[in-house]
Amino acid sequence: MNKTSGIADERIPGKLIGAIIAVGSLAFIGILTETVMTVLFPELMRELHVDTATVQWITTIYLLAVASTMPISSFLKRRFPLKGIFVAAVILAITGSLIMIVGHSFPVLILARVIQGMGSGVATPLMMNIILEQAPKSKIGRLMGVGSLVITVAPAIGPTVGGAVASVLPWRAIFVAAIPVVLIALVVGLLCIEQKTPTQEAHINPLQLVSIVLGLCGLVMCLNQTGVAVSAAVSGGSPMHATVFAVASLVVGVGSLLFFGWSSKRSFSPLIRLGILRDPVVLLHLLAYLILPVVGIGFGYVITNVAQLSLNTSAFTAGLLVLPGALIGAFFAPVGGMLYDRFGATRPILGAFAFAIVGPVLLLVFSMNLTSALLAGFYFIFGFGYALGFSNIMTSALSEIPNEFKPDGNAIFNTSLQFGGAAGTTLFSTILAVAQAGAGAEGTAEFRHATAVGGAFTFAAMIIICLIAYVALVMAFRVRRRRVRQ
């Protein structure tokens, strides 16, 4: 009798599946519209009359808005009903899409991306919080893998969708098509999202919110303006203005984050409870989860732009190059979660990333002799390993955190993911811009060669980032093993 009862308790409720589909669809559309834009950068540069370093803000500002919104996800979950949070995310997503449809200037598009990013910044952690709170314990790994599937499939088809749409329709048609999907998700969410825990009288500290937003924005602005300064110096211009801006951004960013940490320790109801980061296992997992998206999200930008600007492919072909690796990786994200449920964290995570790093190594080796097939094939290797192991990093870290602090851990890890993605797009676009500086007009042999050189430096940076993350994870598992033995 008890055994039967235990099996029943471990079944995944139908309404939970519906809730994950609804909120996941909203997160999916947000990430899709983010990655759709990367393949359209050359077209947007021509339409809006901006350069490579400027146009990447279409993606970077979106990721910054997501990263700036995610820190309040823990507060939102404690203070408001889940359905109310979901409806707010839907309103933001639809508003941003409508502005993208009618907007025709760069500042208006930036505003739309901020609004869309806020919607996605609410939806993604909401999906993870629902899984962590309502999923049967023995199924958490695979359901977190399903959540990661949502985050991974969108980058998989985003560049392809962008290239396909741009070849037959105006690029704004993408946002027209997104609105019905969001409305369907709204209906499913209202029917399936359930409130399992009561809300609390939580309060938000405006100074803490402002400080973390300034901190995240300041650091990415510093990275961006450093690239602008280097590009100016390489092309013979004056780097002074960009250098001053970069230093000021760094001071504001670091100072704001230090203030956030200081005020959180002294606050009765902090925006995010940072005490969980005192655990070295959690902190080392967080380091890996922060820097790996620099590669994972930045890869889509690098592949599509190197293909178009170095190999002279069309936007549609460039998008197709990303599709096989991202789709196979997306398919195996839930498989990675099942491996975690069965074997624990160590072997599934370390094995996956040992395989993933082979991709950028091969890209670096063949960087000056790449073809479209090699680009797609080597990215396939990376995408498979990355998706197989990435969601397990967060699941592994959260297993060390008490249940009442899991929403805070979710907020911290999801914020780190988005910040890493923003930093990756900025870093890699800067490397390419520096390599292209002074190399002549787009389409010339000199410009294509310069882009290939920039790609080589980018692949080298990817390898270094992956190695740092791998070492951090090895150290985390060693600390955990010593802890278990004691």
SVG drawing of the C-alpha trace seen along z (x, -y; Angstrom):
<svg xmlns="http://www.w3.org/2000/svg" viewBox="-8 -62 54 64">
<polyline fill="none" stroke="black" stroke-width="0.4" points="0.0,0.0 2.8,-2.4 4.7,-1.5 1.8,-2.2 1.2,-5.5 4.9,-6.4 4.7,-5.7 1.6,-7.8 3.3,-10.7 6.2,-10.6 3.9,-11.0 4.1,-14.3 0.7,-16.1 -0.9,-17.1 -1.4,-20.6 2.3,-20.9 3.1,-19.9 0.6,-22.5 2.1,-25.2 5.6,-24.4 4.5,-24.4 2.7,-27.8 5.5,-29.6 8.1,-27.8 6.5,-29.0 6.7,-32.5 10.4,-32.1 10.9,-30.4 9.5,-33.3 11.6,-35.7 14.9,-33.8 13.8,-33.1 13.4,-36.8 16.8,-37.4 18.6,-34.9 16.6,-35.7 18.2,-39.2 21.8,-38.0 21.6,-36.6 19.9,-39.8 22.8,-42.1 24.3,-42.7 20.8,-43.7 20.1,-45.9 23.5,-47.5 22.5,-48.6 18.9,-49.6 19.8,-51.5 23.2,-52.8 25.1,-51.5 28.4,-49.5 29.1,-46.1 29.8,-47.4 26.6,-49.4 24.1,-46.9 25.0,-44.2 23.2,-46.3 19.9,-45.0 20.9,-41.7 23.0,-43.0 20.4,-45.4 17.8,-42.6 20.1,-40.4 20.9,-43.2 17.1,-43.8 16.6,-40.1 19.6,-40.0 18.4,-43.2 14.8,-41.8 15.7,-38.3 17.1,-39.5 13.5,-40.4 12.2,-37.0 12.6,-35.7 10.8,-38.8 8.0,-38.4 7.5,-34.7 7.2,-35.5 5.0,-38.6 2.6,-37.9 0.5,-34.9 2.2,-32.9 -0.7,-33.6 -0.3,-37.4 3.4,-37.2 2.7,-35.2 0.1,-37.7 2.6,-40.6 5.2,-38.7 2.7,-38.2 1.8,-41.9 5.4,-42.9 6.1,-40.4 3.2,-41.6 4.0,-45.3 7.6,-44.8 6.6,-42.9 4.1,-45.6 6.8,-48.3 9.2,-46.1 6.6,-45.8 6.0,-49.6 9.4,-51.0 11.7,-52.2 14.6,-53.9 17.4,-52.4 16.4,-54.0 12.8,-52.8 14.0,-49.3 16.3,-49.4 13.2,-50.5 11.2,-47.5 14.1,-45.1 14.2,-46.4 10.5,-45.7 10.8,-42.3 13.8,-41.5 11.8,-42.4 9.1,-40.0 11.5,-37.2 13.4,-38.1 10.1,-37.4 9.1,-34.3 12.3,-32.2 12.8,-32.1 9.1,-31.6 9.3,-28.4 12.2,-27.2 10.5,-28.1 7.4,-26.1 9.6,-23.1 11.6,-23.3 8.5,-23.8 6.0,-21.4 8.0,-18.6 8.4,-15.2 11.8,-15.0 12.9,-12.0 11.9,-13.9 13.6,-17.3 16.6,-16.5 14.6,-15.6 12.1,-18.4 15.0,-20.9 16.3,-19.4 13.0,-20.1 13.2,-23.7 16.7,-23.9 15.3,-22.4 13.1,-25.6 16.2,-27.8 18.2,-25.7 15.7,-25.1 15.1,-28.8 18.7,-29.5 18.7,-26.4 15.9,-27.6 16.3,-31.4 19.1,-32.1 17.4,-29.7 14.0,-31.4 15.6,-34.8 17.4,-33.9 14.3,-32.2 11.9,-35.0 14.4,-37.7 14.7,-35.9 11.0,-36.0 9.4,-38.6 10.3,-41.8 12.1,-40.8 9.3,-42.4 7.0,-39.5 8.8,-37.5 7.2,-39.6 3.8,-39.5 4.0,-35.7 5.1,-35.7 2.0,-37.4 -0.5,-34.5 1.9,-32.1 2.0,-34.3 -1.8,-34.6 -2.2,-30.8 0.4,-30.4 -1.7,-32.9 -4.8,-30.7 -3.0,-27.5 -1.2,-29.3 -4.4,-30.6 -5.9,-27.1 -2.9,-25.2 -0.7,-27.3 -1.5,-26.5 -0.5,-28.3 1.0,-25.7 2.5,-28.0 0.9,-31.2 2.3,-34.6 4.2,-36.6 4.4,-40.3 7.8,-40.7 9.1,-44.2 11.5,-45.4 14.4,-47.7 14.6,-50.3 18.3,-51.0 19.2,-47.4 17.3,-47.0 18.9,-50.2 22.4,-49.1 22.2,-45.6 20.9,-47.0 23.7,-49.6 26.2,-47.0 25.3,-44.6 24.9,-47.4 28.1,-49.1 30.2,-45.9 28.8,-45.2 29.2,-48.9 32.8,-48.7 33.5,-45.7 31.7,-47.3 33.5,-50.6 36.8,-48.9 36.3,-47.2 35.2,-50.5 38.4,-52.1 40.6,-49.3 38.9,-49.5 39.4,-53.2 43.1,-52.9 43.6,-50.1 41.9,-52.1 43.9,-55.3 41.1,-57.2 41.1,-58.6 40.3,-56.1 40.2,-58.7 36.4,-59.2 35.6,-55.5 38.4,-54.8 37.0,-57.4 33.5,-55.9 34.9,-52.4 36.7,-53.3 33.7,-55.2 31.4,-52.2 33.8,-49.9 33.8,-52.1 30.0,-52.4 29.5,-48.7 31.9,-47.4 30.9,-50.0 27.2,-49.3 27.7,-45.5 29.7,-46.1 27.0,-48.3 24.4,-45.7 26.3,-43.0 26.9,-45.3 23.2,-46.4 21.9,-42.9 23.8,-41.8 22.1,-44.5 18.6,-44.3 15.8,-42.6 14.2,-41.6 17.0,-41.7 16.2,-41.6 18.3,-38.4 19.5,-36.5 23.2,-36.2 24.2,-34.0 23.9,-30.9 27.1,-32.0 29.2,-31.4 29.1,-27.7 32.1,-27.1 30.3,-24.4 27.5,-26.7 30.0,-29.5 32.1,-27.4 29.0,-26.1 27.9,-29.7 31.3,-30.7 30.9,-28.0 27.2,-28.9 28.2,-32.5 31.0,-32.1 29.8,-29.2 26.9,-31.2 29.5,-33.6 30.4,-30.8 27.0,-29.1 25.0,-32.2 27.8,-34.0 28.4,-31.1 25.3,-31.8 26.5,-35.4 30.0,-34.2 28.9,-31.4 26.3,-33.4 28.5,-36.5 31.7,-34.7 29.7,-32.7 28.2,-35.9 31.2,-38.3 34.0,-35.8 32.6,-32.9 30.1,-35.2 27.0,-33.0 23.5,-34.3 21.6,-35.1 19.5,-32.0 22.5,-29.7 24.2,-31.2 21.2,-30.4 21.1,-26.9 24.7,-26.3 23.6,-26.8 20.6,-24.5 22.0,-20.9 24.2,-21.5 21.7,-23.5 18.8,-21.1 20.7,-17.9 21.9,-19.7 18.3,-20.8 17.1,-17.2 19.7,-15.9 19.0,-18.5 16.3,-16.3 18.6,-13.3 21.3,-15.1 18.7,-15.6 17.9,-11.9 21.6,-11.0 21.7,-13.4 18.8,-11.7 20.4,-8.3 24.2,-8.9 24.4,-12.1 26.2,-15.3 29.9,-14.6 30.2,-12.2 27.3,-13.6 28.6,-17.2 32.3,-16.7 31.9,-14.2 29.6,-16.5 31.9,-19.5 35.0,-17.5 33.3,-16.6 31.9,-20.1 35.3,-21.8 36.5,-19.7 34.2,-21.9 36.0,-25.3 39.4,-23.5 38.7,-22.2 37.3,-25.6 40.6,-27.2 42.7,-24.6 40.8,-25.1 40.0,-28.8 41.8,-30.1 40.5,-27.3 36.9,-27.0 34.0,-26.0 30.3,-26.1 30.3,-22.4 33.2,-22.6 31.5,-25.5 28.3,-23.5 30.0,-20.2 32.3,-21.7 29.4,-23.6 27.4,-20.4 30.1,-18.9 29.9,-21.8 26.1,-22.1 25.7,-18.4 28.0,-18.5 26.9,-21.9 23.2,-21.1 23.9,-17.7 25.6,-19.2 24.6,-22.8 21.2,-22.5 22.7,-20.0 25.1,-22.6 22.2,-24.7 20.4,-21.5 23.6,-20.3 24.1,-23.7 20.5,-24.0 20.7,-20.6 23.1,-22.2 20.6,-25.0 17.8,-24.7 14.3,-24.7 13.3,-28.2 16.4,-29.7 15.9,-27.9 14.1,-30.9 17.1,-33.1 19.5,-30.5 17.2,-30.4 17.4,-34.2 21.1,-34.3 21.8,-31.5 19.4,-32.8 20.7,-36.3 24.2,-35.0 23.2,-33.1 21.7,-36.2 24.6,-38.4 27.1,-35.8 25.1,-35.8 25.2,-39.6 28.9,-39.6 29.5,-36.9 27.8,-38.8 29.6,-42.0 33.0,-40.3 32.9,-38.4 31.4,-41.3 34.2,-43.4 36.9,-40.9 35.5,-40.8 35.2,-44.6 38.8,-45.0 39.9,-42.5 37.8,-44.2 39.0,-47.7 40.9,-49.3 40.3,-46.3 38.3,-48.0 34.7,-47.7 32.5,-44.8 32.6,-42.1 36.3,-42.8 38.9,-40.0 40.7,-42.0 37.6,-42.3 36.8,-38.6 40.3,-37.7 40.1,-40.1 36.9,-38.5 38.5,-35.1 41.3,-36.3 38.8,-37.7 37.0,-34.3 40.3,-32.6 40.8,-34.9 37.2,-34.3 37.6,-30.6 40.7,-30.8 38.8,-32.9 36.1,-30.3 38.6,-27.6 40.0,-29.6 36.5,-30.2 35.5,-26.6 38.7,-25.5 38.2,-27.9 34.6,-26.6 35.8,-23.0 38.4,-23.6 35.8,-25.3 33.4,-22.4 36.2,-19.9 37.0,-21.9 33.3,-22.0 33.0,-18.2 36.1,-17.7 34.8,-19.9 31.5,-18.1 33.3,-14.7 35.4,-15.8 32.1,-17.1 30.4,-13.7 33.3,-11.8 33.4,-14.0"/>
</svg>
